[in-house]
């Protein structure tokens, strides 16, 4: 997002939801700009109460871009993650689609033919520079429409003090995890391992466990395969061991949301939790500053398996016809400088191979190394499927019942599979 030459405009929306929107434009509406092209951008805010919103990042990119492309203005609005998709949908419905949107999905607009493909926008070096697993995840209908903007993965966080007091090492197999959780419970730890399968974001926790059990949401051909034997076995193991023995804490997994689980870890009440890289920032900002380590989520046998990953995307709408200018801006945006800056500021993973290699070799980014090591072996949500939003909703509402006492994992998975049809 760029800022005006004369002033930055901050618009505060005092509506019922109390949301803040940042608006920034490069250039002023004067005669001097009469021949310029204006690119409109809608972006997602990655900030929180401590690390402020993403406006500053887009300001820097926009100002630097305009200094070398004086004929192109960039006007950007930044919205919270939970409202940006609705805002974009509203603009598209009104026939006022932004040129560029940075958000969490792309498949629906791609299926309607509203987007430019990467081939139509990017220079060959930029398009070829994306981490392959992320570039592939952005494909729909045999073309790449989602350009990866940020990536993250989930790791198992463990409380170093609690593990040291119990004489434990980080687990690498499910059996080791089970033994560690039993020891921690015996020592009075409230949540030996927090397993959030509540309605907030159960699709993430679920996918992590299914991958660790050598299953997943889809088969090798990319088709949904919820009732695979490996998936049923994984949920039965969770139910019969961690949940049945009371090792997941006082709140049932189906009622425990991710934010609650992360807070329990930050507060020192949970010894283990699967969490995104951004938990590092949350811990650092906490007054308790719990000592922690990270490892990949243990697999059933210790075998290396794909790691659950997430990504946000940049998409470009055709409506205003600014293909050439959009391509120039995106080529600039995906330079290593700004890819690295975004990842480092918000504890995310870079989306290009060169930036990833540079950060892996730089000790300043040591806290991200375990995450960087997963980039070549990540399994993302099936975002290219236009049914994914409906399937994710089904997972959130149903999966917790699969591991409760008397729950039937196979029946629950079968009911989720119906949402995918």
N, C-alpha and C positions, 0 to 999 in steps of 0.2 A: 504494500500500500504506500502511496506517495503522499507528501504533505503539500499544501499550497505554498507558492513562493512567499506570499505575504503573511499567511497565518495557517495554523492547523485548526480545523473545525472539529470540535467534539460535540456530538449530539447525544444528549441523555434522554432516553425514552422513559417517561414517568408513567407508563401505562400500568395496568393492574399487575403484570408480571414483574415489574421493576427491572427491566433488562436494559443493558447499556450497549449502545452501538457506537463504534468509532468510525468516523468518516474522514477520509483524507484525500486530497487531490493535489496533483502536481500541475501547476500552472493556474492562471487566473482567467476568468472570462472577459478578456479584453480584446481589442482589435488585433493585438499582437498575436493572439492565439487563433485567429480566424481560420487559418489554414491547417490547424492541427487536428489529429484524430484523438478521440477520447475513448480509452478502454475502461469499461466498468468491471470492477472486481468485487465479489462477495467472498469473505474469508471467515474461517472459524477461529474463535478465540481459544487459545491454549493456556491462558493465564489463570491465576487463582488469587486468593486474598493477599498473598505475599508477592508472588511474581505477577506483575500486572499484565494487562491484556496484550494481545499480539499486535496492537497498533504500531508500536515502535518498530517492530521488525519490518512490517510492510512499508512504513515511512522510509526506512533506510534503503530498501530495495527500490522503491519508486523514485526517490531522489537520485540515486546512483544511475538508474536506468535513463531518466530524463536527461541527465547530463550528457549522455552519449546519443540520445534519441530525442532531440528537442522538438520534433514534430509530433510526438505522441504524449498525450496526457494520460495519467492513470488515476482514477478515482475509485477508492476502495472503501467498503463498509465491512466492519468486523462484528459478528454476532456470536452469542454464546452457542456452545455445541448443541444444546438441547432445543435451539430455536432456528438454527441456520437453515436446516432442510425445509422447514415450513415456510420460511421467508423466500427461499429460492422457488419453491413450488408456487407460491403466490405470484411472484414476478413472472414466471413462465406462463401461468394461466392468464395473466393480464397482457401477454404479448410483449413483455419488457424484460426478457431474459438477460442477465448480465453476460458480458463477453466471457468472463472467466469466473469459475466458482471453485473454491477450495473447501471440500467437505468430505463426508464419510461414505458416499455412494455414487454410483454412476449408471448402473444397469438399466434403470427405468428410462432415463433420457436417451441412452444409447439405443435401446430397443425401438424408440419412436423416431429415430433418425435425426435427432436434434443436435447432435454433437459432431465436432470435427474429430477425426482420428489423429493419433500421434503422427502417422505418416504425412498427414496434411499440414502439420504444424511445425514439427521439430527438425532441426538439422540432424543429419545422420549421426554425428558424434554424440550429441545429447541423447537421442533416442536409444542409441546402443549402450549408453553409459549407465542405465538403470540396473540395479541389482536384479538379476534374471527372475528370481522367484516373485519379486514385486511387479515387474513388468508383465509377467504371465498372468498374475492375479488381476491385472487391469484390463484383460482382454474379454471381449464379448463379440459374438458373431464373426470370429476369426480376424478381429482387428483390435488394436489397443485404443480404448477410449478413456480409461482411467490412468492418469499419469501419477505415479506415487509421489506424495508430498512429504509425508512422515510415515514412519514405521515404528512399531514397538513389539516387544515380546513379553512373555510372562516367565518369571523365574520363581523358584522356591526361595523365599526369604526365611532365615532362621535367626533366632536371638542368640548371639554368641555367649552372653552371660549365662543364660539358662542351660545351654548345651554344655558349657564348661562345668557348671555346677553339677550337672548330671553325668559327667564323664562321657559325653556323646560326641560323635563325629557326624557331619552332614550325611544323610542317607543317600544311597545311590540306587537302591531297589525298594520295592514295596515292603518286603519283609523287614528291611532295615528301618524303614519309616515307621512301620507298625511297632517294632520293638522300641524305637526312640519315643514314640507317642505314649506307650505304656509307662515307660520310665518317667517321662515328664508329668504324666497324670499322677503317678504315685508320689511325686514331689510337690503336688499341690498346684500345678500350673492350670490356669482356668481353661485355656484353649490349647491343648497340646498341638493340634493342627486345626486351624479354622478352614472350613469348607463351605464357602458361600454359594448356595444353590437357590438363593431367594430371587424374587422377580426383578431385581434391579438390573443384573447383567449375568444371569445364569448361563447364557450361551458360551461365555468365555471360560468359566470354571469347568463346565461340562466338557468342552472340547479339549482342554488341557488333560483331563483325566482319560478321555477316550484315546487320545494320541499316545499317552504313556502306556496304555494297555494294548497298543498296536492296532487300534481301530480309528474311528473318526466319523465325521459327518458324511463323507462321500467315499466311493470306491475308487479304484485306479482309473476308471473312465470318467470320473467327475460326477457321477450320478449319486443322488442321495442313497444312503445305505444305513439307516439308523438302527435297524434290527440285526445288524451283523453280529455273529457269535462273540467277537471280541468286545463289542460294546456292551452286550448283555452281561458278559463275564466281568467287565470292569465295574459296572454299577452294582452287581451282586457282591463283589469284593468290598466295595466301599460300605455297602449296607451291612454286610455280615461281620466286618472287622472294625473299621474306624467308628461307624455310627453305633453299632450294637454294643461296643465296649465303652461308649461314652467318651471317645477320644477327640470328638469334634467340638466339645464345649457345651455350655448350658443352653445355647440357642440351636434348635434343630436346623440342619443345613438348608431345608426348604424355606425357612423363615429368616435366614441370615443373608443380608445383602453384602455386596462387595465392600461398600464404604464402611460398613460396621466391622467387617473382618480386618480391613486395613487399620482402622482406628484401634482395634484390640491389639494389633501388633505394635503400633506406635506407642500405645500406652503401656506396653510390657506385659499385657495379659495373654497374648498368643505367642507360642514358641515358634510356630511355623505358619506360613501363609503363602499361597500362590498370588503373585501380584505383578503389576506392570512396572517398568523402569521408573516411572514417575513417583513411586513410593519412596525412592531415595531422596527426592526433593522434599517430600512430606516429612520424612524422618529428620532431615537436616534442619527444617524449619521448626520442628517441635522443640519445646523446652526440655523434654525428657531425653531426646537424642539417643534412643536405644541403640546399642551396638549390634550390628547385623552383618550377616554374610549372605551371599547368593550362590545358588547352584541350579542347574537344570532340574525340573521336576523329575524325581526318580521314576524309572520305568518298571514294569512288572519284573523283569529279569536283570536289569542293569544295562540292557542293550540300548544303543543310541537310537532314538526315535525322533521324528519331526517335532519341532517345538511350535506351540501355538503362537501365531503372530497376528497383528492387526495393522491396518494401514489406513491413512486418509489420502484423498485423491484431489488432483486438479483436473477439472474438465472445462472444455471450451465450447460454448454455444455458437451455432451458425447464424442465429437470427439477425445479428447486426452486420454480418458480412466482413468482419475485420480479421480475416484469416492471417494475412501477412503480418499485421501488427501484433496480433496475439502470439504468433510464432516467435517474433523477435523478443517479446517480453518473456515468454516462457524459456527460451534459450538462455536469457540473462538470469532468470530466477533460479535455474538449475545449475548455475555455476557452483563450484565447490565451496566458495566463500559463504554463500547464503545457505546452502544445504547443511554445511557444518555448523553454522551459527544457529540455525533453527534447532538442530538436534541437541547441541550443547546447552542451549538456554532452557529447554524444557525436558531434558532427560529422555530424548527420543533417539531413534536410530536413523542414520543417514540413508538416503534412498539411492545413492549412486555408488558405484564400485570404487571410484577413486577417493571419494570422501570417506567411505568406510575403511579403506586400507590406511588412509592417513590417520584417522582417529584411532585405529587399532594399534598403530605404531607410536602414538603420542601418549606419554604417561599422564598428561593432564586429563585424559578421558578414561583413566583406568577403571572408574566405576561402571563404565559402559561396556567394558571388554567382554564380559560374559554374554551380554546381549548381542554385541557385534558378532560374536562367534556363532550365533544361531542364524544369521541372515541367509546363509546358503542352504539351510535345512528348516525352513519355516512352512507351516501349513496355515493358510488364512481362511477366513469364512468364505463360503461360496458366493461371493458378491456378484458374480456375473449372472447368477440366476435371479430372475425378477421375482421369484417366490420367496427369496431369502428373508425379507422383512416379516412376512407372515410366519415363516418357519421359526425365526428367532423369537417371535412373540409366543409361539406354542411352547418352545423350550423353556422360556422364562416362567410360564404359568404351570407347567406340568412336571418338569424334571425333578423338583424337590420331592415329589411323592414317591419317586422310584426308590429312594434310599431310606424312607421312614420305616419304622417297624411294621411289618406286614405288607410293605410295598412290593410291587411286581415290576421290576425293571423292564422285562420284555414287553409287557402290556403298555407301559408308559411310552417306551420307544416306538411301539407300533402306532400309538395314538398321535405322536408327534409326526410320524411318517405320513399320516393322512394329510397334514397341512402342506406337505411338499408336493402333493399331486395336483 
